[in-house]
Structure formats: C-alpha cells, structure tokens
Amino acid sequence: MHREVRLIDENGNNVGVVGIHDARARAEAAGLDLVVVTETANPPVCKILDYGKFRYEERKRKTLLKKNQKVIQVKEVKVRPVIDEHDFQVKLRKIKGFLEDGNRVRATLRFRGREMSHQEIGIQILHRIRDELTDVSKVEQQPSMEGRQMIMVLVAQSRK
C-alpha cells in the first residue's frame, strides 16, 4: 500500500501528491468515492468521483462502441465451370451486393469428375469475375486450388 497518491479532485483539477489519508478525507468530505485510476504510476493516480455513476457511464460508452462497430463477414459464392451466362450475371450481382455492404467475398469454383482436367476453364471464370468487378473490388487472394475447389478472395475497394 502506498502512503502517497497523485490526487485529482471532483472538478478534474490536479491537486498534486498528497497522503492517502488526506485523499480519503477529501473524498469523504465531498461525499464521493476515492478511485484508483492508474495503479502503475509512481505515485498511483487517484480521482475523487461517484463510482456508481463512473461505472454506468463506462458501460454506456462500451455499448455505444459495440453498437457502432461493423463486423466484416466472409460471404461465399459458389460457381461451377459449366455456369450459364444468366447464372453468372446473377452471381456477379450477389458478389457486388456483398462487397458494397463491406464484406469479403470468397468465390469458390468446385470441380467434379473429369472437370479436374480442365482447370484453365475455372481460372478463366474467376478472372472474368475479377475483371467485371474491378471498379468495386480488389483481389485479396489470387485463385488457388484447394482439393477439388479453386478459391479466390475479393475485398471491397476503400472509398476515398
């Protein structure tokens, strides 16, 4: 236990280094609590305040921060090497919507059976997706094979 603390009064003014008993007496006289703000400082920093109100405002601030933060999700869009033009355009619109919402998009192209021998078709499709979306996205992960799937990850371009 320290004998001296750096005291900040109820108005936020720096009183200076005072004895712990004097600090407690000042807090009691003000009808408030003596709260240790920074314990690692030498001497520790204490503040005279209403602890209940302090905890309430702290909780309120945390919930506000949590409310305002945007959670980025990874959305997945699956395509096949034999995709038709209309289906391709539908998938493209879906990807564009996800990117505009600020999410990452994992474009997954799954090969079946003999399609594995024509991986260049898969690369062409993923490159076409990339080229069609150059105005709203950039490639975070280039197309790569993982088992029977070819995967490419897109992220939204930062708006400046």
PyMOL commands that set and color helices and strands:
alter all, ss='L'
color gray80, all
select helices_A, chain A and resi 20-30+51-68+85-100+113-132
alter helices_A, ss='H'
color red, helices_A
select strands_A, chain A and resi 4-8+14-19+33-38+45-49+74-79+104-110+137-146+149-156
alter strands_A, ss='S'
color yellow, strands_A
deselect
rebuild
show_as cartoon
